[in-house]
């Protein structure tokens, strides 16, 4: 049955609306009626008014609110009903068994007032949707909305922003200070806590204020000097080029914590580079390179057979990871040390992949994108390992560093619980 095209306008921009008891046109499908609009009875100020259009299509409901055109499948509308019988508002969980919803379901009646869409289903059940909720949760709304707001930076941008560090006392005792810390971390991908006692125990306590600690093959909280008994360049005194950690995990660690407990020597500055800033430059200058790096999966590998340590880790994924609905970058997996044999790319793509990877590498290695920080006792650095690359210059003398990885989900959970978008 083909639905007849219909438009209903709401808000201050409307001048003529159907009368309350107006009958639908003859071609309107049986059982579907038009209800009155609140806008026909109420005068609205400009700040509260909105323009709204809706149409019934054969397979979906079309809704336009303030210029945003959205399309909702009818089964989607039934599945997302928030009535008490379909959704538990205490647990925020669905009560409705989706498998029982007829895939070809159609509403038998639709009406709309100024703020709410009402759908009556063939069994008499009524679903109500706030228009603002539909805008926020539609595919089209999500496509225009960033999952996590950010400030992309190079060294000049970051230094000019004069991002403040948070004192340990305020960080540990005040939720407002914690919120400010997390806001900074989410925007820039790095944040500092100062005046932390230079001990492993104090570092662990500070880390746990933000999230759960993620235990890995390196331990729960690691504390090391240069240690040539481990099969990883990180345990040497050599310089390390920019990279993300644990690229060889199927899910790379989300947050990394560093605290330099002491350094009796020279060198050893920490290098920080905003990988998202570099990737954004590639996207703007060569979109094809960005697309290739976000589509082609490659392997990263860690093999260690030294003394009592026996590990073989493999992680697979593209260098750039994006949300498919809005192309927003959410993770960069970049580590030239641990990139494995490229055997997941067909021969006709390999050369183009190298070109794209070279373009990203060139951007990440530009001096203006390098932020150099000297880690000192008392200053704890938190790094978003899905975004910010880190490295170091070579050093001399005794350098003792401690730190850990944090579970990303719990960091974001803490941020959301404090009212931040994450």
N, C-alpha and C positions, 0 to 999 in steps of 0.2 A: 504494500500500500504506500503510495507516494504522498508524503506530507506536502501540503500547500505552503508556500513561502509566506511567512508572516513576520511583521516587525511590531515591536512595542517599545515606545520611548518613555523613559522616566526622567524626572528631575526638572530643574528650572528651565532648561532649554525647550521643554515641551509646551505647546500652546493648545493642542487639541488632542484629547484622549477619548476612548470609547466611553459611552455612558455606562453607568453601573450595571444596568440590565441589558446592555446591547447583546444581540445574538451574533454568534460567529457566522462568517460567510458560508454559503452553501457548500463550497468546495472544502471547507475545513473537515478533517477526518472525524468520523463519529466518535463521540466520547471525549474529545479534546475541546475544552472551552477556554475562553479568555476571562480571567478575573479582573476586578477593578484594581487600579493602581492608587496607592496612597497619595501619590503626587497630584492626583486629580482633586483631592480634597484638602491638601495641605500646601501652604506657601512656604518655600524654603529659602534660606539665605544662600548666597553664592558659595560659602565655605562648606555647606553641607550638601549641596546639590551634586548630582552626577548624571551624565548621559548614559543611557543604557539601551541596548538593542538586543532582542533575542529572536531566534528562529528555530523552528523544528525542522530538522532534516530527516531523511529516511533512516539513517543509522546513528545519528548523533544530535546532540543539542548544541546550538551555536549561541554564544553569549558575548556581547561586546560591552565593556564597562570602561568609560572614560577613554575610549579609543583602543583599548586592548581587546583584540579578537581572540576568543577562546573556544575550543571545541571539546565537548565532553561526551564520551560514549555513554549510552543509557545504562549499560551494565555497570560502568564505573560509578555513575550517580547512585545507583541502588546499593552497590558495594560499600560506598563511603557514607552511607546514612549515619547520622550521629544521634538518632533517637535512642531512648533508654533501652529498648529491646535489641538494638543493633550494636550499641557501643557502650562500653563501661567507662564513664568519665572519671571514676575513682582510680582505675588502673591504667587508663588510656590504652585499652586494648579492645579489639573487635570482638563482639559477641556473635555477630552474624556469620554463619557458615557460608563462605563465598561459593562453595561447590553446589549449594542449593539454589543459587540465583539462576534463573533461566537466562541463557546467553543472548537470546533474542528478545529480552524484555523491553517493553515500551511503556511509558507512563500513560495512564488513561485521562489524566487531567493535569494541567500546568497553569499556575498563576504566579504573579509576582507583585510585591509591594515595593516600597522605596528601598528597603534593605534586604529583603528575603525572597528567595525562590522556593516555591512549594510545588512538590511533585506528588501526585497520587498515583499509586501503582494498581495494577489490575486486581490485586487481592484486598484493596482498600487501605493499605499501609501508606502513611504520609511521611515524606522526607522533606526536611526543611534545611536550606542552606543559606547562610549569611553571604551576601555578595562579596564582601571583603575576604571571607574565607576562601571562596572559589577563586578570586583573583590571586590570592597568595599561594594556593595549592594547585593551580592549573599548570599544565605543561608550559604553556606560553608565559605564565607569570614566572615560573622557575627559570625559564630560558633567559629572561631579562634581569634576573636577580643573582648577584654574586652569592655563592655559598658562604664565603668568608672574605670580608673586606680587607684590603691590604694596601700598604704603601710600598711601591717598588723603589729600590734605592741603589745608588752607587755611593762611593765614599763621600763625595761632596754633599749629596742629598742627606745622607745619614748624619754627617757632622754638623751640617747647618740646622738640622732639626733639634740638635742638642737634647737628645732623648735622655731623660734622667734615669739614674739607677735607683733602686728601692733599697732602703736600709733594712737590715736583717730584722731588727726589732719590730718595725712596722709591718714588714712582710709576714712575720710569724704571728702577730697579735691582732692585726686589723684586716677585716675583709675588704675594706675600701682600698687599702694598700695592695692587697693581693689582686683585687680587680684591676687596679691601675697597672700592675706588673703584667697581668695576663693580656690586657688591652695592648700594651706595648709589644708583647711577644707575638700576638696574633697579627698586628699591623706590620711589624718589621722582621719577624722570624728569629729575632735574638732579643735577649733581655738580661740584665745584670742585677744581682743582689750583692750589696756591699756590707762590710763589717761582719762577715761570717768568721767565727773562730776557725783557724787553719787546721782543722782536724777532719779525719774521715767521718767521725760520728756526727759532727755538726753539718757537714756537707750532706750526709744522708737525711738528716732531720729537715734541712731546707728543701731538699728534693721532694720529700714526701709531703710537704705542704701543698704541692701542686698536683701530684699524681702518685700512682703506684709505681714502684720500681720494677722494671722488666729484667728479670734474670736471664742471662744468656750464657754461652759457653765461656765467656770471659769472666763470669761471676756475677754477683749481685751488685756490689759496689767495688769497683776496681781501684787499686792503689799501687802505682808502679813507678819505677825509675826506668832508665834504658835497660832492657832485659833481652839479651840475645838468645835466650833459651826459647823464646816464642817465635813462631814463623810468620811474623808480620812486621812490615816496615815501621809501623807506628811505635814499636817498642825500641827503635834505634834512636840515634841522635841526628839522623839525616833529615834534610828538608823534606817536607811532604807537599806535593802539589794539591790544589783544591779538589775536593771530592766529597761525596756523601758516604756515610758509614753504612755497613751491613747491607750493601747493595746485593749481596749474595744470599740474603734472606728472602723468602717468598713475600714476607711483609717486612720491609726494612724498619728498623727502630725509628719511632716517631720523634723523640726528643732526646738530645744528648746534653749531659751536664758535665762541665769541666771546672775544676778548682785546683789551681797551682798552689801546693802547700809550701814549697820552698824551691828556690833556684839559686845555686851558688856557681855562677858562671855567666856566660854571655849568650846573646842570641835568643832563639826560642819564641819569638813573637808569633802570635796566632793570626792566621789569615782567614778572613770571612768574606764571602762573595754571595750576593743575592742571586741565586740561580733563576728565580722567576723573572728578575729584571733582565738577565741575559736572554732567557727564552722569549720574553716579550719583544726584545729587539729583533730576534730572528723572525718571530711571527710578523712583525711589521715590515721587515725588509725582504723576507723570502718566505711567504706563507707555505709554499710547497715543502720547504725544508722542515718547518715546524710540523706540518701534517705527517711527514714521513717519520720523524722522530717520535711522534705520538702514536704511530700505528704499528711500527715494526718491532716485534719482541726480540730481545737478545738476552743472552745468559751472562750472569756474573757468578764467579766461582771462588771459593776459598778452600784451599787444601793445606792441611797442617799435619805433619807427621814428625814432630820433634819431641823427644823425650817421652813424657807421659801424655802429651797432647795429641790426640788423633781426631781430626775434624775434617769433614768434607761437606761443604754447604753449596747449594746452587739456588740462585734466584732468577726467575724469568720475568721479563716485562720490558716495555718500551722505556727509552730514556726519559721521555716526557709522558706523564699520565694526566689525562684530562677527563672531566665529566662530559659524557657524550651529548647531553642536552644543551649545554651552553658553551662548550669548548674551554671551560675554565680550568687552568692548570692547577693540580692539587699535589703533585709529587714529581720531583726530578730524581732519577736514579743515575747518578753520574760518578763513575769511578774507573779511571783508566787503568789503575793498578789491578783491579779485580775483574775486569771485563774478560770473559772466557772466549773460547774459539767461537767465531761467528758462523754458526751452522744452522741458523734458523731463518736465514735470509736467502731467497733465490738469487741466482747469479745475475739476473737482469736488474736487481734492486741494490746489490751490494755497492756498486760505484756511487749511486745516488745517495745511499745511506752515509757513505764516507764523506761525501760533499756536505751533507746536512750536518753531520757530527762535527766536521771541521769548522763550519760556520758557527755552531754553538760554542765550540772550544775557543775559537778566536775571540768571541764576545766575552766569555767568562775570564779570559786571560788579559783583557785590557787593563792597564794599570789604574785607570780611573774607576774601575769597578772593585778594586781591592781595598778592603778595610783591615788595617793592621792594628792589633790590640796586644798589649803586653799584659799577660795574666799575672797577677800578683796575689800573695796570700791575703785572704779575706774577701776577694772578689770572685763570686761564682757566676759563671756564664752558662746560660741556657740557650741551646741552639735547636731550631726546627730542622731536623735532619731530612725532612721531606722537601725542604726549600733552600736552606742556606748551606753552601759548601764551605768546608773549613780545610785548613792546611797549616803549615808552620814553617818557619825558617830553621835551619840547622842551629844547633846550640852546643855549648861546651859546659863542662862541669856537671855537678849533681842537680838534676831536675826531678822533683817529685810531684806527680800529678795524680789526682784522684777524680772519680766521677762515676757516672752510671747512665743507663738508658731509662727513659720513662715510657710508660704505655700511653700512646697518643690518645686513645679513646678517653682515658681518665683525665687527661689535661683538658680536652675539649669539654668533657662533662663538668669539670670544675668551672670552666669559663661560662658555660651556658647557665649553670646554677646561679651564677652571679649576674646574669642578665646580659651577657655579651653574645654577639652573633658569631657562631663558630661552627 
